[in-house]
Amino acid sequence: LRLKQAMLSIDSVEHGLMYLEEHELAFRRAEDEYHVDRYTIAAVIRIESDFGRNLGDYDVISMLYSFYVTDDGRMKPKAAERRLRALPAVSRIHKNERGLSLDMFTIKGSHRAAMGYGQFVSDTFIEQARGTDADGDGNPSLFSPRDQIVIIAKYLVDRGWIPGNLNAQTKALQRYLGGGNKDWMYYSETIIPYAETLRYTLKKRLMPTSSPVVLMPVSLDTHD
């Protein structure tokens, strides 16, 4: 509940509206190519990294090695294999990052070794990044807000996003976090109200009015 309240605060919504305006072209491209609305993409970036203001404090390389070497035998083979693939993927990302003048061992991320505005694990980012350069530098980046907007849209589509289908969209959002069942429902139940609040507020502000527009967050109860 606290996360939902923080997401729907006046400061949070205002920051989201500024982000939408600042990266208008990238949001438009994401909508045109992948048919994921800009409000949902902005909501994902808000919850994942607070629009880039909180990219994580953990050493990504150290976390990945820790995940792998501390396996107690209960880790599923597929998960262990993926974490092993993630290590060379970090090196590939670092080599491709233009302007990232820091040692790969100092790259910061979440406690799950996720990085960037959309908090992608390294191998997932490599898979999703093809053809998604949005800032024109030739390299899709974890640390470019414009690139991340398009990559997030692509990732949601790959996870089952269908325009106009709320059920499919809800499941795609849950899969973004790594789940796909009711255990991950809080993620979509936080993102959807924030996205709709952005949509509502922007629509009201674009309407001719002689009275100031007051932020009116939608209900947090988005599911029966």
Residue frames as qw, qx, qy, qz and C-alpha x, y, z in Angstrom:
[[0.000, 0.885, 0.465, 0.000, 0.00, 0.00, 0.00],
 [0.313, -0.773, 0.095, 0.544, 2.84, 2.41, 0.79],
 [0.386, -0.096, 0.600, 0.694, 4.33, 1.84, -2.65],
 [0.167, 0.634, 0.668, 0.353, 0.99, 2.60, -4.29],
 [0.169, -0.920, -0.275, 0.223, 0.59, 5.75, -2.24],
 [0.384, -0.572, 0.313, 0.654, 4.10, 6.90, -3.13],
 [0.357, 0.190, 0.685, 0.606, 3.49, 6.19, -6.80],
 [0.037, 0.729, 0.596, 0.335, 0.30, 8.26, -6.78],
 [0.314, -0.656, -0.231, 0.646, 1.69, 11.22, -4.86],
 [0.318, 0.923, 0.110, -0.187, 1.53, 14.63, -6.52],
 [0.150, -0.760, 0.541, 0.327, 5.32, 14.77, -6.86],
 [0.509, -0.082, 0.825, 0.234, 5.45, 11.31, -8.44],
 [0.511, 0.652, 0.559, 0.025, 2.71, 12.07, -10.96],
 [0.162, 0.949, -0.093, -0.254, 4.22, 15.45, -11.85],
 [0.290, -0.572, 0.686, 0.345, 7.59, 13.83, -12.45],
 [0.552, 0.218, 0.787, 0.169, 5.92, 11.25, -14.68],
 [0.411, 0.845, 0.326, -0.104, 4.25, 13.96, -16.74],
 [0.006, -0.876, 0.376, 0.303, 7.57, 15.75, -17.21],
 [0.453, -0.282, 0.799, 0.276, 9.19, 12.49, -18.26],
 [0.562, 0.525, 0.637, 0.049, 6.48, 11.91, -20.86],
 [0.291, 0.943, 0.050, -0.156, 7.05, 15.35, -22.30],
 [0.229, -0.753, 0.542, 0.297, 10.84, 15.12, -22.25],
 [0.272, -0.222, 0.885, 0.307, 10.92, 11.83, -24.15],
 [0.628, 0.446, 0.211, -0.602, 7.89, 12.34, -26.40],
 [0.536, 0.530, -0.534, -0.382, 9.58, 10.98, -29.56],
 [0.108, 0.248, -0.958, 0.095, 10.71, 7.75, -27.92],
 [0.415, 0.208, 0.718, -0.518, 7.27, 7.14, -26.40],
 [0.627, 0.511, -0.050, -0.586, 5.68, 7.78, -29.78],
 [0.401, 0.442, -0.770, -0.227, 8.00, 5.26, -31.43],
 [0.118, -0.076, 0.944, -0.298, 7.20, 2.66, -28.78],
 [0.540, 0.365, 0.478, -0.588, 3.49, 3.14, -29.32],
 [0.586, 0.563, -0.288, -0.507, 3.79, 3.03, -33.11],
 [0.379, 0.423, -0.816, -0.112, 6.02, -0.04, -33.28],
 [0.201, 0.020, -0.946, 0.254, 4.82, -2.12, -30.34],
 [0.461, -0.490, -0.442, -0.594, 1.38, -0.71, -29.48],
 [0.527, -0.432, -0.578, 0.450, 2.18, -0.34, -25.80],
 [0.053, -0.927, -0.231, -0.292, 0.84, 2.94, -24.43],
 [0.344, 0.564, -0.358, 0.659, 3.28, 5.52, -23.12],
 [0.502, -0.627, 0.201, -0.561, 1.57, 5.73, -19.73],
 [0.971, -0.236, 0.001, -0.031, 2.23, 2.08, -18.93],
 [0.755, 0.347, -0.230, 0.506, 5.87, 2.33, -20.07],
 [0.009, 0.659, -0.288, 0.695, 6.35, 5.41, -17.90],
 [0.750, -0.520, 0.122, -0.390, 4.77, 3.57, -14.97],
 [0.966, -0.003, -0.140, 0.218, 7.18, 0.66, -15.40],
 [0.508, 0.464, -0.277, 0.671, 10.17, 3.03, -15.38],
 [0.335, -0.672, 0.186, -0.633, 8.75, 4.81, -12.33],
 [0.871, -0.429, 0.101, -0.216, 8.42, 1.64, -10.28],
 [0.934, 0.134, -0.116, 0.311, 11.67, 0.07, -11.51],
 [0.629, 0.050, -0.129, 0.765, 14.10, 2.97, -11.13],
 [0.104, -0.819, -0.317, 0.467, 12.11, 6.13, -10.29],
 [0.487, 0.870, 0.066, 0.032, 12.87, 7.48, -13.77],
 [0.700, 0.472, -0.275, 0.460, 16.57, 6.73, -13.40],
 [0.201, -0.782, 0.311, -0.502, 16.97, 8.31, -9.98],
 [0.639, -0.443, 0.585, -0.229, 17.43, 4.93, -8.29],
 [0.688, 0.456, -0.519, -0.223, 19.42, 2.52, -10.46],
 [0.947, -0.223, -0.224, 0.055, 20.59, 0.36, -7.55],
 [0.234, -0.860, 0.428, -0.146, 23.48, 0.22, -5.11],
 [0.867, -0.246, 0.428, 0.062, 24.75, -3.33, -5.59],
 [0.013, -0.569, 0.693, 0.442, 27.81, -4.40, -7.60],
 [0.836, 0.283, -0.092, -0.461, 26.27, -6.35, -10.47],
 [0.592, 0.423, -0.685, 0.028, 29.27, -8.61, -11.15],
 [0.054, -0.274, 0.814, -0.509, 29.61, -9.49, -7.48],
 [0.665, 0.057, 0.378, -0.642, 25.90, -10.30, -7.22],
 [0.818, 0.347, -0.313, -0.335, 25.98, -12.56, -10.28],
 [0.426, 0.375, -0.794, 0.221, 28.97, -14.49, -9.01],
 [0.282, -0.184, 0.699, -0.631, 27.36, -14.79, -5.59],
 [0.793, 0.138, 0.085, -0.587, 24.15, -16.16, -7.07],
 [0.797, 0.353, -0.464, -0.155, 26.04, -18.84, -8.94],
 [0.397, 0.359, -0.768, 0.351, 28.69, -19.96, -6.45],
 [0.298, -0.173, 0.650, -0.677, 26.29, -20.09, -3.49],
 [0.740, -0.011, -0.415, -0.529, 23.99, -22.58, -5.20],
 [0.439, -0.362, 0.726, -0.385, 23.10, -25.14, -2.54],
 [0.091, -0.015, 0.976, 0.198, 21.90, -27.73, -5.02],
 [0.286, 0.542, 0.717, -0.333, 18.27, -26.65, -4.97],
 [0.219, 0.583, -0.182, -0.761, 18.58, -24.16, -7.81],
 [0.809, 0.453, 0.350, -0.132, 16.82, -25.33, -10.95],
 [0.672, -0.041, 0.435, 0.598, 19.28, -26.15, -13.77],
 [0.334, 0.722, 0.392, 0.461, 17.68, -23.60, -16.08],
 [0.235, -0.970, -0.051, -0.040, 18.13, -20.80, -13.52],
 [0.650, -0.547, 0.322, 0.418, 21.75, -21.76, -12.86],
 [0.612, 0.262, 0.472, 0.578, 22.49, -21.85, -16.60],
 [0.157, 0.885, 0.293, 0.327, 20.90, -18.44, -17.09],
 [0.394, -0.904, 0.095, 0.137, 22.95, -16.86, -14.33],
 [0.683, -0.262, 0.421, 0.536, 26.13, -18.29, -15.84],
 [0.457, 0.546, 0.450, 0.539, 25.19, -16.75, -19.20],
 [0.097, -0.969, -0.224, -0.040, 24.55, -13.43, -17.49],
 [0.569, -0.629, 0.182, 0.497, 28.22, -12.95, -16.59],
 [0.458, 0.015, 0.483, 0.746, 29.62, -12.71, -20.16],
 [0.129, 0.764, 0.533, 0.339, 26.55, -10.69, -21.11],
 [0.305, -0.896, -0.115, 0.302, 27.58, -7.98, -18.65],
 [0.487, -0.377, 0.400, 0.679, 30.94, -7.76, -20.40],
 [0.318, 0.409, 0.632, 0.577, 29.22, -7.41, -23.78],
 [0.074, -0.905, -0.415, -0.059, 26.97, -4.66, -22.46],
 [0.413, -0.764, 0.070, 0.490, 29.90, -2.76, -21.02],
 [0.462, -0.107, 0.517, 0.713, 31.80, -2.88, -24.32],
 [0.179, 0.566, 0.629, 0.503, 28.76, -1.58, -26.19],
 [0.204, -0.874, -0.387, 0.213, 27.99, 1.24, -23.77],
 [0.434, 0.505, 0.029, 0.746, 29.26, 4.48, -25.24],
 [0.151, -0.686, 0.124, -0.700, 30.13, 7.09, -22.65],
 [0.831, -0.534, -0.078, -0.134, 30.14, 4.56, -19.83],
 [0.422, 0.639, -0.514, 0.387, 33.63, 5.39, -18.65],
 [0.539, -0.547, 0.503, -0.396, 33.80, 3.04, -15.69],
 [0.045, 0.292, -0.955, -0.010, 35.10, -0.39, -14.89],
 [0.610, -0.190, -0.603, -0.478, 32.59, -3.19, -15.49],
 [0.502, -0.223, -0.759, 0.350, 33.15, -4.34, -11.91],
 [0.033, -0.179, -0.392, 0.902, 31.72, -1.04, -10.68],
 [0.338, -0.266, -0.517, -0.741, 28.42, -1.24, -12.58],
 [0.230, 0.017, 0.675, -0.701, 25.60, -0.87, -10.07],
 [0.458, -0.209, -0.640, -0.581, 22.21, -2.52, -10.07],
 [0.711, -0.442, 0.027, -0.546, 19.59, -4.14, -7.87],
 [0.511, -0.428, 0.715, -0.210, 20.04, -7.01, -5.42],
 [0.853, 0.250, 0.454, -0.064, 18.99, -9.27, -8.29],
 [0.456, -0.251, 0.510, 0.685, 21.71, -7.83, -10.54],
 [0.371, 0.734, 0.529, 0.211, 19.19, -5.93, -12.67],
 [0.379, -0.272, 0.098, 0.879, 20.41, -2.72, -14.30],
 [0.089, 0.192, 0.440, 0.873, 19.30, 0.48, -15.97],
 [0.364, -0.069, 0.053, -0.927, 16.08, 2.42, -16.20],
 [0.788, -0.071, -0.309, -0.528, 14.03, -0.71, -16.82],
 [0.513, -0.475, 0.665, -0.262, 16.08, -2.92, -14.45],
 [0.900, 0.300, -0.249, -0.196, 16.96, -5.68, -16.90],
 [0.777, -0.386, 0.450, 0.210, 19.19, -8.63, -16.09],
 [0.088, -0.615, 0.531, 0.576, 22.14, -8.57, -18.48],
 [0.225, 0.009, 0.890, 0.396, 21.31, -11.55, -20.71],
 [0.265, 0.682, 0.667, -0.143, 17.66, -10.49, -20.99],
 [0.094, 0.834, -0.047, -0.542, 18.76, -7.06, -22.11],
 [0.151, -0.377, 0.726, 0.555, 21.03, -8.52, -24.80],
 [0.260, 0.328, 0.891, 0.174, 18.10, -10.58, -26.13],
 [0.165, 0.799, 0.540, -0.207, 15.70, -7.63, -26.17],
 [0.158, -0.715, 0.098, 0.674, 18.01, -4.87, -27.38],
 [0.390, 0.067, 0.668, 0.631, 18.28, -5.82, -31.05],
 [0.090, 0.489, 0.574, 0.651, 16.80, -3.11, -33.26],
 [0.297, -0.809, -0.504, 0.057, 15.74, -0.85, -30.41],
 [0.420, -0.137, -0.070, 0.895, 18.23, 2.04, -30.62],
 [0.043, 0.845, 0.530, 0.065, 16.08, 5.11, -30.03],
 [0.239, -0.877, 0.001, 0.417, 18.63, 7.84, -29.34],
 [0.605, 0.793, -0.067, -0.002, 20.53, 7.46, -32.61],
 [0.196, -0.790, 0.577, 0.064, 23.97, 6.55, -31.25],
 [0.611, 0.387, -0.661, -0.199, 23.91, 3.07, -32.79],
 [0.335, 0.087, -0.883, 0.318, 23.89, 1.17, -29.50],
 [0.608, -0.589, -0.366, -0.387, 20.80, 0.26, -27.46],
 [0.242, 0.372, -0.599, 0.666, 21.67, 1.16, -23.89],
 [0.467, -0.485, -0.706, 0.220, 20.60, 0.29, -20.37],
 [0.320, -0.497, -0.295, 0.751, 21.41, 3.83, -19.37],
 [0.046, -0.062, -0.347, -0.935, 19.66, 5.74, -22.16],
 [0.385, 0.297, 0.581, -0.653, 16.11, 6.67, -21.16],
 [0.579, 0.438, -0.217, -0.653, 15.01, 6.79, -24.81],
 [0.392, 0.257, -0.866, -0.174, 16.41, 3.35, -25.62],
 [0.054, 0.041, 0.903, -0.425, 14.86, 1.90, -22.49],
 [0.526, 0.294, 0.246, -0.759, 11.40, 3.20, -23.38],
 [0.667, 0.362, -0.450, -0.470, 11.42, 1.23, -26.62],
 [0.311, 0.233, -0.914, 0.114, 13.04, -1.86, -25.09],
 [0.283, 0.076, 0.729, -0.619, 10.43, -2.00, -22.32],
 [0.666, 0.330, 0.012, -0.669, 7.65, -1.87, -24.90],
 [0.583, 0.359, -0.691, -0.233, 9.24, -4.72, -26.86],
 [0.094, 0.164, -0.915, 0.356, 9.72, -6.77, -23.72],
 [0.481, 0.156, 0.518, -0.690, 6.08, -6.39, -22.69],
 [0.722, 0.362, -0.265, -0.526, 4.93, -7.53, -26.14],
 [0.466, 0.321, -0.824, 0.013, 7.22, -10.56, -25.89],
 [0.041, -0.015, 0.853, -0.521, 5.61, -11.30, -22.53],
 [0.045, 0.447, 0.892, 0.058, 2.11, -11.35, -23.98],
 [0.107, 0.455, 0.216, -0.857, 0.95, -7.73, -24.13],
 [0.200, 0.457, 0.745, 0.443, -2.13, -7.33, -26.34],
 [0.073, -0.077, 0.000, -0.994, -3.56, -3.86, -27.07],
 [0.557, -0.216, -0.190, -0.779, -7.04, -3.44, -25.61],
 [0.807, -0.216, -0.543, -0.087, -6.88, -6.69, -23.62],
 [0.335, -0.756, 0.342, -0.447, -6.59, -5.81, -19.93],
 [0.931, -0.301, 0.198, -0.063, -6.18, -9.42, -18.84],
 [0.859, 0.322, -0.023, 0.399, -3.27, -10.00, -21.23],
 [0.194, 0.775, -0.224, 0.558, -1.72, -6.68, -20.25],
 [0.616, -0.671, 0.263, -0.317, -1.96, -7.50, -16.55],
 [0.968, -0.122, 0.163, 0.145, -0.23, -10.85, -17.08],
 [0.663, 0.563, -0.091, 0.485, 2.47, -9.24, -19.23],
 [0.120, -0.814, 0.283, -0.493, 3.20, -6.76, -16.45],
 [0.811, -0.491, 0.282, -0.146, 3.45, -9.57, -13.90],
 [0.934, 0.168, 0.100, 0.298, 5.82, -11.48, -16.21],
 [0.318, 0.821, -0.217, 0.422, 7.95, -8.36, -16.53],
 [0.421, -0.722, 0.438, -0.331, 8.80, -8.79, -12.87],
 [0.121, 0.378, -0.918, 0.028, 9.48, -12.48, -13.40],
 [0.369, 0.144, 0.835, -0.383, 6.17, -13.99, -12.41],
 [0.283, -0.061, -0.628, -0.722, 2.87, -14.56, -14.15],
 [0.408, -0.443, -0.797, -0.047, 0.47, -15.53, -11.43],
 [0.357, -0.840, -0.298, -0.279, -1.44, -13.94, -8.56],
 [0.706, -0.469, -0.150, 0.509, 1.67, -13.84, -6.37],
 [0.401, -0.034, 0.183, 0.897, 2.91, -10.99, -8.58],
 [0.057, 0.766, 0.592, 0.246, -0.43, -9.18, -8.76],
 [0.300, -0.800, -0.182, 0.488, 0.83, -6.26, -6.64],
 [0.381, -0.214, 0.395, 0.808, 3.09, -5.22, -9.51],
 [0.056, 0.415, 0.631, 0.654, 0.30, -4.72, -12.03],
 [0.271, -0.792, -0.548, 0.004, -2.00, -3.32, -9.34],
 [0.362, -0.661, -0.032, 0.657, 0.57, -0.60, -8.71],
 [0.279, -0.099, 0.500, 0.814, 1.46, 0.16, -12.32],
 [0.070, 0.537, 0.721, 0.432, -2.05, 0.31, -13.78],
 [0.169, -0.872, -0.416, 0.195, -3.43, 3.00, -11.41],
 [0.328, -0.598, 0.179, 0.709, -0.33, 5.14, -11.94],
 [0.252, 0.094, 0.654, 0.707, -0.58, 4.81, -15.72],
 [0.017, -0.694, -0.669, -0.267, -4.25, 5.73, -15.66],
 [0.269, -0.822, -0.233, 0.445, -3.56, 8.70, -13.37],
 [0.303, -0.338, 0.389, 0.802, -0.99, 10.00, -15.85],
 [0.129, 0.350, 0.732, 0.570, -3.46, 9.54, -18.71],
 [0.136, -0.796, -0.589, 0.017, -6.31, 11.22, -16.84],
 [0.312, -0.734, -0.083, 0.597, -4.24, 14.16, -15.60],
 [0.267, -0.191, 0.486, 0.810, -2.69, 14.88, -18.98],
 [0.061, 0.508, 0.738, 0.440, -6.06, 14.67, -20.71],
 [0.192, -0.844, -0.458, 0.200, -7.60, 17.13, -18.24],
 [0.323, -0.618, 0.111, 0.708, -4.73, 19.56, -18.65],
 [0.226, 0.024, 0.618, 0.752, -5.09, 19.54, -22.41],
 [0.006, 0.687, 0.700, 0.194, -8.78, 20.44, -22.15],
 [0.038, 0.490, 0.007, 0.871, -9.69, 24.15, -22.22],
 [0.502, -0.627, -0.580, 0.131, -10.61, 25.18, -18.69],
 [0.014, -0.792, 0.100, -0.602, -10.73, 28.30, -16.59],
 [0.704, -0.646, 0.192, -0.223, -10.11, 26.38, -13.38],
 [0.007, 0.619, -0.784, 0.035, -6.87, 24.79, -12.18],
 [0.828, 0.044, -0.518, -0.211, -6.62, 21.05, -12.69],
 [0.533, -0.555, 0.543, -0.336, -6.45, 19.01, -9.51],
 [0.263, 0.290, -0.916, -0.090, -4.73, 15.63, -9.55],
 [0.790, -0.122, 0.208, -0.564, -7.35, 12.90, -9.17],
 [0.014, -0.331, 0.940, 0.077, -5.70, 9.47, -8.82],
 [0.707, -0.082, -0.505, -0.488, -7.82, 6.56, -9.96],
 [0.821, -0.441, 0.184, -0.313, -8.93, 3.91, -7.50],
 [0.088, -0.545, 0.834, -0.013, -6.29, 1.50, -6.28],
 [0.625, 0.077, 0.743, -0.226, -8.84, -1.32, -6.47],
 [0.356, 0.469, -0.497, -0.638, -8.33, -2.27, -10.10],
 [0.387, 0.056, -0.894, -0.217, -9.28, -5.94, -9.79],
 [0.740, -0.394, -0.151, -0.523, -12.23, -7.76, -8.32]]
